[in-house]
C-alpha cells in the first residue's frame, strides 16, 4: 500500500487515516472548529485527484463531520516563494482576498526537510463537488445550452476582472480594495475551473470558481509555462493573455474541441451571433485590440440572457 509522507505523520490510500501532530493541528485548520487533540483533527484520504508540475492533490474527509477539502502537497523547490510564503498563498490570501469567483485557500504549512525528504509545502483548499469544467466539454459542438455558456463566461470574466483590475461587473467603477495588486493567472483552462453543486434559486446552473494559481504572477512574463493549447498567440503572459485563454475555454465548450493553434471558427449555429462576437473579441490576435477582462465582464452582465 503506498504511503505518502507529510508533516511527522502519514496518510495512505485507500482507507487509511491522515493524522497530524499536535503542533501541526494547532497551526492548520482544514476542518474549522476542530480541537487539536480530538478525532476531528484526523482526516481520511478519499482519493488522489490530480498531479502536476508543482505537486499532487488529494481529496480528504473528516470521519466525524463528513466535511471534505483538497490537500495539495509539493516540494518547496518547485514552488515560487515571496515574503517567506508560497506566492500562490500570498496572492490568494493577502493580495486578492476572498472573492466568490476564486478558489478559497483555507491554510498552508511549510514542513521542514528531514533526512529522507525535501521540505514540503502543504496547502488546503475548499472542495468543489461539481468537479472541473473539463468534464463538461461535450463530444460535439452545439450540445450545451447557450444560457449555460453565458453563465460560465460571465462568472469567469468576473473572476479575471478581479485579478486584473480589483473590480468585477457588479462594481465596475469602484476602486480596488486596499492592498490589491494586479495578478495574471497564466493558466486559464477548463481543467482549472471548478463547479459547485449548489445552484441558487435564481440561477439553475452551478457556480464556478477559477483555481490553480500555481503559475500566477504579479508581472508580465515573456516565457509561457502554462498550457500552450490555451496560450495567446503573442506568447506573452499578461492580462490580455488570460482573456484569450478564457475565449479559448468558451470556444472549446461551444465547439466540443480545443482551439489550439488553429484559426478560430465562428461559433456553432446553435448559438447566437451576440455570443459569437464576444467570444471572437477574446480571441483577437492583436492583444491591443482584444477586449479587457473588465470590459468583457461589464458587457456580459449587460447582454446576458440570465440578467
N, C-alpha and C positions, 0 to 999 in steps of 0.2 A: 504494500500500500504506500503511495507516495506521500512523504512528509514535506511540509512547506514551512520553512523556518521564519519566524517573525517574533520580535521582542525577545524575551527569555522563555517564551512558551512555544507551543507548536499547535498547528491545526492540520487536520488531514482529511482527505476525501475517501469515501463519500459521506460517511456518517459520523465522523469524529467531531470533537469539540475544539474550538479555539479558546484558549484561556490566557489572559494577560496577568502579569504580576500586579501586586497591589499598587506599586508606583505607577505602572502603565495605566491601570484602571483609573487612577486619580487624574491623570493628565489627558486621557482620551475619553470622548463622550459619544460613541457611536449609538448608544442607547440612552436617550435622555431620561433622567430621573433615576438611574440605577444607583445602587450603593456599591462601592468598590469590592466589598467582601461578600456580596450577595450573589445568588445564582444568575441574576441579570447581567453580571459582568462577564458572563460566558456567552459566546455566540456560536451557533452551529454553522459549519460550512455547508451551503446548499449545493453549489456547483461553481466551477470555473466558467466565467462568461466572456473572457476575452484576453488577448495578449498583443502587445505592440512593442515599439522600439524602447519605450520607457518603463515597461514592466507588465505585470499581469493583474487582472481584475477578477474578483471573486464575489459571489453573492452570499451574504451572511444573514443569519436569522437568530433572533433571540428565542431560546427554547420556552421562556415563560410568557412573553408577550406576543410572539409571532412577528414582531416588527423586523423588517428587512432593510439592509443597507448594502452598499457596494464598497468593498475594500480593495484599494489599488496598492500594489506593492512593487517597488522598483529599486534599483541600485542608485545610491547617491551620485555615482559617477555619470549616470545617464540623464539626470535632471538638472536643468539650469537653476541656480540659486541666486537670490538677491536679498540683501539685508538679513542674512542667516536663515532664510527660509526658502522653500521651493518657489520659484517665480509664479507657478500656477496658483499656489495658495495666496501669495501676495496680491496677485491680480484679482482673484475671486473675492477674497475677504476684505482687503484693505483699500483697493482701488475702485473696483466696480461696485462692491457692496451687493446686497441682495436685490435681485430683480427676478420677476416671475418667469422670464424667458431664458434665464441662465441656470445651469445646473447648480445645486446647492452643495457646497463643501461643508461637511459637518465639523471635521477636525483633521489634524495631521500630526505626525510624530516622526522624529528622526531617531532611528535605532542605531546606536554606536556599533562600529565594526567589532567583530570577535576574531578569535584565532583562525576560524574556518569560514568566515563570511564577511563580505564587504558591508559597509554601512548601508542601511536600508531606509527608504522613505515609505511610510505608511500613510495613505490618505483615505478618508472615508466620506462617501457621498450618499445623498438620498438615492433610493432605488425607485425607478420609474417603471411600473409594472407593465406598461404597454409595449415595452421593447424599443427598438430603434426604427427609424424611418426606412432603412434599407429593406426591412422585411415587408414594407408596404408597396414597394415598387412592383407594378403589375407586369405580367408577362407580355402584354400587348398594349399599345397606345390607346388612349381614349377610354380606359376602363374605370378610372377613378372619377368621382363626381367633380364637377367644376367648383362647387362650393367648398369641397374639401381642399382643393388646390389653393383657393383664395385664403382659406383658413391657415394653412401651413405657411403660405407666402407671407401673410401679414404678421403672424406671430414671430417668424424668424427675422423678418425685416425689423420688427420692433427690437428684437434682441441685438441685432447688428447696429441699429441706430444708437442703442445704449452704449455699446462698446465704442463706437466711433465718435459720438457727439455728447454722450451723457444725457440724452433725452430720447423719448420714443413718440409714437404717433398720438398718444394721449396727452402729451405736454410738449409739443414740438418747439414752442417758443420760450420754454423755461431755460434757466441757466443750469449747467451741470452741478451736481452736488459737490460739496467741499471735499477735496482730496481726490476727486476723479481725474483720470488721465486717459487719453485715447489708447485703446487696445486694439490690436489687429489679431484676429483669431488664427488665420493661416491654414485652417484645415476644415472648412465648412463642407460637409457632405452628408448624405443620408445616414450613414453609419454613426455619425456624431450628433444626431438629433434624436432625442428621447421623448416618448409619449407616455402620458399618464393614462389611467383607465377611469378617469372621473370626469366625464362630460358635464357641463353645467346645464342648468335648466334652460338657459338662453342660447346655448350652443351645443348641438348634438355631437360635436367632434372632440376628441381628446386634446387636452392642452399639450403643447410641445415646449421643450427646453433645448437650448444649444449646450452641448457638453464637450468634453475632452479639450481642455485648454493647455495641453502639454506642449504645444508649439506656439502658443500665444506670446506676443511681444509688444513692447511699447513703441518700437521704432520700425520704419520700413526696412525690409531686408531684401537684398537683391538675389540671394540664393534661395531657390524654392526647395523646401524639405517636406511639404505636405503631400497629399495625394495628387499626383500630376494629372489624373483623369478629371479633376475639377479645377485645375490651375488656370489662371487667366493667361492669355497669350503673351502679355508683356513680360511674363516671367518674374515679376516683382510682387512681393507680398506687402501690399499697402491696403488701405481701407477699401478702395475700389476693387481690389482683387477678391476680397471677401464677398462683395456684391456679385461679382462674376460667378463665384462658386455657388452662391445662392441661386442664381439664374440657372446654372448647370444642374442643380438639385431639382428645381421645379421642372426643367426640361426632361429629366430622367423620369419623374413621376408622370408627366404628361405623355411621353413617347414610349415608355416602357424599356428604354435603353439609354446608356450613357452617351453624353455628347462627346467626351474625349477631345481629340484634336480635329474632329470633323467640323464642317461649316454648319452652324445652326439652321435647322429647317423650321418652317412655320409650324405652329402648334397643330395638334391633331384636329380634324374637322369637327370633332365632338365639342370643342371648346370655342369660346368667344374670341373675336378679334381683339377685344379690350385686354383679355388675359394674355393673348399672344404678344401684343405690343409691349406691355410692361416686362414680360419675360425677355423679349428680344432687346429691350433697352438695357437690361442687366448684362447681356451677352455681347454688347458692342466691343469691337476690337480695340478701339482707342479709349483708354481709361478716362481721358478728359471729357469725352462725350458720354460716358457711361453715367447712369443715374447714381446719386449718392444714396446711402442707406437711409438717411433722414428723409430725403425727398421721396424715396421709394415707400417708406412706411406711411408717410402722410398721404400719398396718392392711393395706396392700397386701402387705407382707412376710409378715404372719401368715396372710392369707387367700388369697394367690396359689396357683393350682394348680401353679405352677412350683417352689415351695419346699417 
